[in-house]
């Protein structure tokens, strides 16, 4: 949640690992207590650890169809439609690339926990790259501006990164991608870039991260996620570069 006195946003790390885990939870984040960045398998349990209920979520941003980024949607939808914090008078908007609704339907099966795309409780919006979305929030939490940027991950489907404007800050999130021009587009003017480092194509690798850090201004902090901690270098001496850690909280 944002702190108006200090002008900061809170970012909670729900997980920092890649699909193979190696003891880390799968990568995902909660921004400002109400914006979910991907929905890895452990999402619902980790939201409960933060005392965040599903009805507090204004927005879910899904980057692509791979399981480590969306498998948590099944139980998140169950809680949203049938749990103690089910949606009634307000909505959680779900945004993702083309095909994401059908991919989640394949996970959930025929259950009614995944309503129609237009259901007012959980409206879905599939976006291509280079589109903008404004999310109006009625409860005073502050409106959210989203820019969708197509990144270069795998050829089988579209993958998105996001630029999120909230609380006077700009947070960029790469999702999964190789190093490409879109990563620099995402980072442009951002207060924080959350960047993946999956270990080489179809992901970025550490030389890409170091080159990116050198190219970006010091005003853009970098938080690295989706990495294998067994082969992660020591970055403690590099200003503006931090490795995300499971359950850690950060100020933006």
C-alpha contacts under 8 A as a table, 3 or more apart, distances in Angstrom:
res1	aa1	res2	aa2	distance
1	X	9	X	5.85
1	X	10	X	5.30
1	X	11	X	7.93
1	X	31	X	7.14
1	X	32	X	3.60
1	X	33	X	4.66
1	X	34	X	7.35
2	X	7	X	7.10
2	X	8	X	5.67
2	X	9	X	4.26
2	X	10	X	6.12
2	X	32	X	5.64
2	X	167	X	6.41
3	X	6	X	5.61
3	X	7	X	5.60
3	X	8	X	5.34
3	X	9	X	6.30
4	X	7	X	4.81
4	X	8	X	6.92
7	X	167	X	7.61
7	X	168	X	7.71
8	X	167	X	7.74
8	X	169	X	8.00
8	X	251	X	6.02
8	X	252	X	5.40
9	X	31	X	7.41
9	X	32	X	5.68
9	X	167	X	7.00
9	X	169	X	7.70
9	X	251	X	5.57
9	X	252	X	4.99
10	X	31	X	6.15
10	X	32	X	5.17
10	X	33	X	7.23
10	X	249	X	6.80
10	X	250	X	5.80
10	X	251	X	4.94
10	X	252	X	6.38
11	X	29	X	6.87
11	X	30	X	5.79
11	X	31	X	4.62
11	X	32	X	6.19
11	X	33	X	7.66
11	X	249	X	5.58
11	X	250	X	5.03
11	X	251	X	6.22
11	X	252	X	7.16
12	X	29	X	5.61
12	X	30	X	5.07
12	X	31	X	6.47
12	X	247	X	6.67
12	X	248	X	6.06
12	X	249	X	4.45
12	X	250	X	6.42
13	X	16	X	6.94
13	X	27	X	7.79
13	X	28	X	6.31
13	X	29	X	4.68
13	X	30	X	6.59
13	X	244	X	6.96
13	X	245	X	6.69
13	X	246	X	5.62
13	X	247	X	5.24
13	X	248	X	5.48
13	X	249	X	6.21
14	X	25	X	7.36
14	X	26	X	7.74
14	X	27	X	6.71
14	X	28	X	5.12
14	X	29	X	5.15
14	X	30	X	7.03
14	X	42	X	7.77
14	X	43	X	6.75
14	X	46	X	6.20
14	X	47	X	7.91
14	X	246	X	5.88
14	X	247	X	5.71
14	X	248	X	8.00
15	X	24	X	6.73
15	X	25	X	4.46
15	X	26	X	4.86
15	X	27	X	4.31
15	X	28	X	5.27
15	X	29	X	7.09
15	X	245	X	6.95
15	X	246	X	4.62
15	X	247	X	6.86
16	X	24	X	6.33
16	X	25	X	6.01
16	X	26	X	5.70
16	X	27	X	4.24
16	X	28	X	6.82
16	X	225	X	4.84
16	X	226	X	5.18
16	X	227	X	6.69
16	X	244	X	5.79
16	X	245	X	5.79
16	X	246	X	5.69
17	X	20	X	7.56
17	X	21	X	5.22
17	X	22	X	7.61
17	X	23	X	7.99
17	X	24	X	4.94
17	X	25	X	5.41
17	X	26	X	4.55
17	X	27	X	5.12
17	X	225	X	6.54
17	X	226	X	4.37
17	X	227	X	5.22
17	X	228	X	6.18
17	X	229	X	7.76
18	X	21	X	5.38
18	X	24	X	7.92
18	X	25	X	7.97
18	X	26	X	5.62
18	X	27	X	6.33
18	X	68	X	7.45
18	X	198	X	6.26
18	X	225	X	7.95
18	X	226	X	4.28
18	X	227	X	5.57
18	X	228	X	6.65
19	X	26	X	6.39
19	X	67	X	7.91
19	X	68	X	5.43
19	X	226	X	7.86
21	X	24	X	4.99
21	X	25	X	6.06
21	X	26	X	6.20
21	X	228	X	7.39
22	X	228	X	6.99
22	X	229	X	7.88
22	X	230	X	7.99
24	X	229	X	7.90
24	X	246	X	6.99
25	X	42	X	7.33
25	X	246	X	6.67
26	X	40	X	5.84
26	X	41	X	7.29
26	X	42	X	7.60
26	X	68	X	6.10
26	X	69	X	7.58
26	X	226	X	7.12
27	X	38	X	7.81
27	X	40	X	6.59
27	X	68	X	7.54
27	X	69	X	7.23
27	X	225	X	6.38
27	X	226	X	5.36
28	X	36	X	7.63
28	X	37	X	5.68
28	X	38	X	5.36
28	X	39	X	6.25
28	X	40	X	6.14
28	X	43	X	7.75
28	X	69	X	7.39
29	X	36	X	5.99
29	X	37	X	5.03
29	X	38	X	7.01
30	X	33	X	5.93
30	X	34	X	6.72
30	X	35	X	5.61
30	X	36	X	4.72
30	X	37	X	6.13
31	X	34	X	6.17
31	X	35	X	4.96
31	X	36	X	6.39
31	X	37	X	7.43
32	X	35	X	6.37
33	X	52	X	7.13
33	X	56	X	7.58
33	X	57	X	7.35
34	X	56	X	5.85
34	X	57	X	4.20
34	X	58	X	5.41
34	X	59	X	6.64
35	X	57	X	5.99
35	X	58	X	6.10
35	X	59	X	4.91
35	X	60	X	5.89
35	X	61	X	7.51
36	X	39	X	7.06
36	X	57	X	7.24
36	X	59	X	6.27
36	X	60	X	4.66
36	X	61	X	6.04
37	X	60	X	6.29
37	X	61	X	5.13
37	X	62	X	6.52
37	X	173	X	7.98
38	X	60	X	6.92
38	X	61	X	5.65
38	X	62	X	4.63
38	X	63	X	6.39
38	X	69	X	5.37
38	X	70	X	6.46
39	X	42	X	7.96
39	X	43	X	5.84
39	X	60	X	7.88
39	X	62	X	6.98
39	X	68	X	7.89
39	X	69	X	5.29
39	X	70	X	4.79
39	X	71	X	6.67
39	X	72	X	5.05
39	X	73	X	5.99
40	X	43	X	5.61
40	X	67	X	7.52
40	X	68	X	5.18
40	X	69	X	4.56
40	X	70	X	5.28
40	X	71	X	5.57
40	X	72	X	4.82
40	X	73	X	7.68
41	X	44	X	7.94
41	X	68	X	6.62
41	X	69	X	7.59
41	X	70	X	7.02
41	X	71	X	4.86
41	X	72	X	3.90
41	X	73	X	7.66
42	X	45	X	5.69
42	X	46	X	6.23
42	X	72	X	6.18
43	X	46	X	5.25
43	X	47	X	6.11
43	X	72	X	5.62
43	X	76	X	7.50
44	X	47	X	5.16
44	X	48	X	6.36
44	X	72	X	6.98
44	X	75	X	6.80
44	X	76	X	5.84
45	X	48	X	5.16
45	X	49	X	6.44
46	X	49	X	4.88
46	X	50	X	6.46
47	X	50	X	5.08
47	X	51	X	6.27
47	X	52	X	5.15
47	X	53	X	6.78
47	X	54	X	7.91
48	X	51	X	4.82
48	X	52	X	5.71
48	X	53	X	6.75
49	X	52	X	7.60
52	X	56	X	6.68
53	X	56	X	5.47
53	X	57	X	7.46
53	X	85	X	5.98
54	X	57	X	5.54
54	X	76	X	7.29
54	X	79	X	6.99
54	X	80	X	6.06
54	X	85	X	5.85
54	X	86	X	7.09
54	X	87	X	7.88
55	X	58	X	7.81
55	X	80	X	6.85
55	X	85	X	5.47
55	X	86	X	6.20
55	X	87	X	5.60
55	X	90	X	7.87
55	X	91	X	7.71
55	X	92	X	7.28
57	X	60	X	7.37
57	X	92	X	5.82
58	X	91	X	6.81
58	X	92	X	4.70
58	X	93	X	6.21
58	X	137	X	7.41
59	X	92	X	5.39
59	X	93	X	4.81
59	X	94	X	5.87
59	X	95	X	7.55
60	X	92	X	7.17
60	X	93	X	6.24
60	X	94	X	4.70
60	X	95	X	6.15
61	X	94	X	6.14
61	X	95	X	5.01
61	X	96	X	6.01
62	X	69	X	7.22
62	X	70	X	7.10
62	X	94	X	7.55
62	X	95	X	6.11
62	X	96	X	4.73
62	X	97	X	7.47
62	X	160	X	7.95
63	X	69	X	7.44
63	X	96	X	5.90
63	X	97	X	6.76
63	X	159	X	5.65
63	X	160	X	4.85
63	X	161	X	6.19
63	X	175	X	5.54
63	X	176	X	7.54
64	X	69	X	7.08
64	X	70	X	7.88
64	X	96	X	6.97
64	X	97	X	6.45
64	X	100	X	7.03
64	X	157	X	7.72
64	X	158	X	6.80
64	X	159	X	4.79
64	X	160	X	6.55
64	X	175	X	7.73
64	X	176	X	7.91
65	X	69	X	7.05
65	X	70	X	6.72
65	X	100	X	6.20
65	X	103	X	6.64
65	X	157	X	7.66
65	X	159	X	7.82
66	X	69	X	5.75
66	X	70	X	6.69
67	X	70	X	5.29
67	X	71	X	5.25
68	X	71	X	6.19
69	X	72	X	7.66
70	X	73	X	5.62
70	X	104	X	7.48
71	X	74	X	6.37
71	X	107	X	7.45
72	X	75	X	5.91
72	X	76	X	6.18
73	X	76	X	4.88
73	X	77	X	5.81
73	X	104	X	7.25
74	X	77	X	5.40
74	X	78	X	6.36
74	X	104	X	7.63
74	X	107	X	6.99
74	X	108	X	5.66
74	X	113	X	7.90
75	X	78	X	4.80
75	X	79	X	6.19
76	X	79	X	5.23
76	X	80	X	6.13
77	X	80	X	4.86
77	X	81	X	6.05
77	X	113	X	5.61
77	X	114	X	6.35
78	X	81	X	5.37
78	X	82	X	5.66
78	X	83	X	6.55
78	X	113	X	5.29
78	X	114	X	7.99
79	X	82	X	5.40
79	X	83	X	4.10
79	X	84	X	6.95
79	X	85	X	6.51
79	X	86	X	5.87
80	X	83	X	6.10
80	X	85	X	6.27
80	X	86	X	4.08
80	X	87	X	5.48
80	X	113	X	7.94
81	X	86	X	4.92
81	X	87	X	6.26
81	X	113	X	5.80
82	X	85	X	7.98
82	X	86	X	5.68
82	X	113	X	7.55
83	X	86	X	5.18
87	X	90	X	6.26
87	X	91	X	6.41
87	X	92	X	7.82
87	X	121	X	5.82
88	X	91	X	7.58
88	X	121	X	6.63
89	X	121	X	7.60
90	X	120	X	7.84
90	X	121	X	6.20
91	X	120	X	6.20
91	X	121	X	4.23
91	X	122	X	5.63
91	X	123	X	7.36
92	X	121	X	6.24
92	X	122	X	5.13
92	X	123	X	6.98
93	X	121	X	7.92
93	X	122	X	5.58
93	X	123	X	5.17
93	X	124	X	6.15
93	X	125	X	7.58
94	X	122	X	6.71
94	X	123	X	6.17
94	X	124	X	4.80
94	X	125	X	6.18
95	X	124	X	5.94
95	X	125	X	4.81
95	X	126	X	5.84
95	X	127	X	7.13
96	X	100	X	6.02
96	X	125	X	6.54
96	X	126	X	5.06
96	X	127	X	6.05
96	X	160	X	7.41
97	X	100	X	5.87
97	X	126	X	5.05
97	X	127	X	4.98
97	X	128	X	5.91
97	X	158	X	6.02
97	X	159	X	6.30
97	X	160	X	6.35
98	X	101	X	7.86
98	X	126	X	5.09
98	X	127	X	6.06
98	X	128	X	6.63
98	X	157	X	7.95
98	X	158	X	6.68
99	X	102	X	5.52
99	X	103	X	6.29
99	X	126	X	7.40
99	X	157	X	7.89
100	X	103	X	4.99
100	X	104	X	6.25
100	X	126	X	7.17
101	X	104	X	5.20
101	X	105	X	6.14
101	X	117	X	7.67
101	X	124	X	7.44
101	X	126	X	7.81
102	X	105	X	4.83
102	X	106	X	6.24
103	X	106	X	5.12
103	X	107	X	6.66
104	X	107	X	5.01
104	X	108	X	6.15
105	X	108	X	5.08
105	X	109	X	5.54
105	X	110	X	7.34
105	X	114	X	7.01
106	X	109	X	5.30
108	X	111	X	6.21
108	X	113	X	7.78
108	X	114	X	7.09
111	X	114	X	6.42
112	X	115	X	5.79
115	X	118	X	7.94
115	X	119	X	6.10
115	X	122	X	7.34
116	X	119	X	5.43
116	X	123	X	7.96
117	X	122	X	7.48
117	X	123	X	5.54
117	X	124	X	5.01
117	X	125	X	7.77
118	X	122	X	7.47
118	X	123	X	5.00
118	X	124	X	6.52
119	X	122	X	5.58
119	X	123	X	5.28
120	X	123	X	5.51
127	X	131	X	6.87
127	X	148	X	7.24
128	X	131	X	6.54
128	X	148	X	7.10
128	X	149	X	7.73
128	X	150	X	6.94
128	X	158	X	7.73
128	X	160	X	7.82
129	X	148	X	5.14
129	X	149	X	4.41
129	X	150	X	4.34
129	X	160	X	6.73
130	X	147	X	6.83
130	X	148	X	5.48
130	X	149	X	5.25
130	X	150	X	7.09
131	X	147	X	5.87
131	X	148	X	5.32
131	X	149	X	7.38
132	X	145	X	7.39
132	X	146	X	5.56
132	X	147	X	4.52
132	X	148	X	6.24
133	X	145	X	5.96
133	X	146	X	4.98
133	X	147	X	6.48
134	X	143	X	7.26
134	X	144	X	5.89
134	X	145	X	4.67
134	X	146	X	6.22
135	X	143	X	5.75
135	X	144	X	5.05
135	X	145	X	6.32
135	X	146	X	7.87
136	X	142	X	7.64
136	X	143	X	4.92
136	X	144	X	6.74
137	X	140	X	6.50
137	X	141	X	6.29
137	X	142	X	5.95
137	X	143	X	5.24
137	X	144	X	7.69
138	X	141	X	7.47
139	X	142	X	7.92
142	X	166	X	7.14
142	X	167	X	6.86
143	X	166	X	6.81
144	X	164	X	7.01
144	X	165	X	5.80
144	X	166	X	5.15
145	X	164	X	5.78
145	X	165	X	4.88
145	X	166	X	6.69
146	X	162	X	6.65
146	X	163	X	5.69
146	X	164	X	4.82
146	X	165	X	6.40
147	X	162	X	5.64
147	X	163	X	4.96
147	X	164	X	6.63
148	X	160	X	6.30
148	X	161	X	6.05
148	X	162	X	4.91
148	X	163	X	6.67
149	X	160	X	5.49
149	X	161	X	5.12
149	X	162	X	5.98
149	X	163	X	7.80
149	X	182	X	6.76
149	X	185	X	7.99
149	X	186	X	7.03
150	X	158	X	7.02
150	X	159	X	5.86
150	X	160	X	4.50
150	X	161	X	6.17
150	X	182	X	6.88
151	X	158	X	7.85
151	X	159	X	5.73
151	X	160	X	5.50
151	X	161	X	6.24
151	X	174	X	7.60
151	X	176	X	7.85
151	X	177	X	5.84
151	X	178	X	7.76
151	X	180	X	7.39
151	X	182	X	5.62
151	X	183	X	7.17
152	X	155	X	7.98
152	X	159	X	6.99
152	X	177	X	5.15
152	X	178	X	5.70
152	X	179	X	7.69
152	X	180	X	6.78
152	X	182	X	7.79
152	X	202	X	7.87
153	X	159	X	6.41
153	X	176	X	6.02
153	X	177	X	4.22
153	X	178	X	5.71
153	X	201	X	7.95
153	X	202	X	5.32
153	X	203	X	6.70
154	X	157	X	6.64
154	X	158	X	7.73
154	X	159	X	7.75
154	X	177	X	7.97
154	X	202	X	6.34
155	X	158	X	7.42
159	X	175	X	7.73
159	X	176	X	7.46
159	X	177	X	7.87
160	X	174	X	7.41
160	X	175	X	6.72
161	X	172	X	7.51
161	X	173	X	5.54
161	X	174	X	4.43
161	X	175	X	5.39
161	X	176	X	7.95
161	X	186	X	7.15
162	X	172	X	5.70
162	X	173	X	5.23
162	X	174	X	6.60
162	X	175	X	7.99
162	X	186	X	6.95
163	X	170	X	6.69
163	X	171	X	5.82
163	X	172	X	4.40
163	X	173	X	6.49
163	X	186	X	6.18
163	X	190	X	7.99
164	X	170	X	5.59
164	X	171	X	5.15
164	X	172	X	6.16
165	X	168	X	6.75
165	X	169	X	5.65
165	X	170	X	4.61
165	X	171	X	6.53
166	X	169	X	5.49
166	X	170	X	6.67
169	X	190	X	7.76
169	X	191	X	6.43
169	X	252	X	7.51
170	X	189	X	7.52
170	X	190	X	4.97
170	X	191	X	5.44
170	X	192	X	6.92
171	X	190	X	5.67
171	X	191	X	5.94
171	X	192	X	4.99
171	X	193	X	6.12
171	X	194	X	7.63
172	X	186	X	5.76
172	X	187	X	6.03
172	X	190	X	6.20
172	X	192	X	6.17
172	X	193	X	4.72
172	X	194	X	6.06
173	X	186	X	7.35
173	X	193	X	5.95
173	X	194	X	4.78
173	X	195	X	6.25
174	X	177	X	6.82
174	X	183	X	6.57
174	X	186	X	7.17
174	X	193	X	7.64
174	X	194	X	6.37
174	X	195	X	5.31
174	X	196	X	6.58
175	X	195	X	7.14
175	X	196	X	6.51
176	X	196	X	6.08
176	X	198	X	7.77
176	X	202	X	7.93
176	X	203	X	6.21
177	X	180	X	7.85
177	X	196	X	7.39
177	X	202	X	6.25
177	X	203	X	4.92
177	X	204	X	6.39
178	X	200	X	7.39
178	X	201	X	5.82
178	X	202	X	5.28
178	X	203	X	4.31
178	X	204	X	4.77
179	X	183	X	6.51
179	X	203	X	7.26
179	X	204	X	5.48
179	X	208	X	6.51
180	X	183	X	5.66
180	X	184	X	7.33
181	X	184	X	5.35
181	X	185	X	6.31
182	X	185	X	4.80
182	X	186	X	6.05
183	X	186	X	5.09
183	X	187	X	6.26
184	X	187	X	5.01
184	X	188	X	6.13
185	X	188	X	5.36
186	X	190	X	7.65
186	X	193	X	7.82
187	X	190	X	5.31
187	X	192	X	7.77
187	X	193	X	5.85
187	X	216	X	7.83
187	X	220	X	7.56
189	X	220	X	7.09
190	X	193	X	6.43
190	X	219	X	7.92
190	X	220	X	5.63
191	X	219	X	6.34
191	X	220	X	4.74
191	X	221	X	6.21
191	X	252	X	6.99
192	X	220	X	5.30
192	X	221	X	4.73
192	X	222	X	5.75
192	X	223	X	7.29
192	X	252	X	6.75
193	X	220	X	6.75
193	X	221	X	6.20
193	X	222	X	4.84
193	X	223	X	6.24
194	X	222	X	5.93
194	X	223	X	4.79
194	X	224	X	5.93
194	X	225	X	6.97
195	X	222	X	6.93
195	X	223	X	6.18
195	X	224	X	5.03
195	X	225	X	6.08
196	X	203	X	7.35
196	X	204	X	6.58
196	X	224	X	5.70
196	X	225	X	4.84
196	X	226	X	5.08
196	X	227	X	6.83
197	X	200	X	7.71
197	X	203	X	6.31
197	X	204	X	4.87
197	X	205	X	5.23
197	X	206	X	6.65
197	X	209	X	7.33
197	X	224	X	6.65
197	X	225	X	6.28
197	X	226	X	5.63
197	X	227	X	5.06
198	X	203	X	5.04
198	X	204	X	5.89
198	X	205	X	6.35
198	X	226	X	5.55
198	X	227	X	5.11
198	X	228	X	7.23
199	X	203	X	5.93
199	X	204	X	5.87
199	X	205	X	4.40
199	X	206	X	7.13
199	X	227	X	7.11
199	X	228	X	7.88
200	X	203	X	4.85
200	X	204	X	5.12
200	X	205	X	4.69
201	X	204	X	6.42
201	X	205	X	7.84
204	X	208	X	5.95
204	X	209	X	7.13
205	X	208	X	5.38
205	X	209	X	6.48
206	X	209	X	4.92
206	X	210	X	6.19
207	X	210	X	5.15
207	X	211	X	6.12
208	X	211	X	5.16
208	X	212	X	6.01
209	X	212	X	5.03
209	X	213	X	6.11
210	X	213	X	5.07
210	X	214	X	6.24
211	X	214	X	5.12
211	X	215	X	6.21
212	X	215	X	5.09
212	X	216	X	6.17
213	X	216	X	5.43
213	X	217	X	7.99
213	X	222	X	7.34
213	X	240	X	7.75
213	X	241	X	7.25
214	X	217	X	7.81
216	X	220	X	6.63
217	X	220	X	5.76
218	X	221	X	6.71
218	X	239	X	8.00
218	X	240	X	6.64
220	X	240	X	7.39
221	X	240	X	4.73
221	X	241	X	6.42
222	X	240	X	5.85
222	X	241	X	4.94
222	X	242	X	6.29
223	X	241	X	6.08
223	X	242	X	4.92
223	X	243	X	5.74
223	X	244	X	5.97
224	X	227	X	7.38
224	X	241	X	7.49
224	X	242	X	6.16
224	X	243	X	4.81
224	X	244	X	5.59
225	X	243	X	6.58
225	X	244	X	5.50
227	X	232	X	7.19
228	X	231	X	5.87
228	X	232	X	6.23
229	X	232	X	4.93
234	X	237	X	7.71
235	X	238	X	5.39
235	X	241	X	6.69
235	X	242	X	6.89
235	X	243	X	7.67
236	X	239	X	7.63
236	X	241	X	7.65
236	X	242	X	7.31
238	X	241	X	5.82
244	X	248	X	7.32
245	X	248	X	5.49
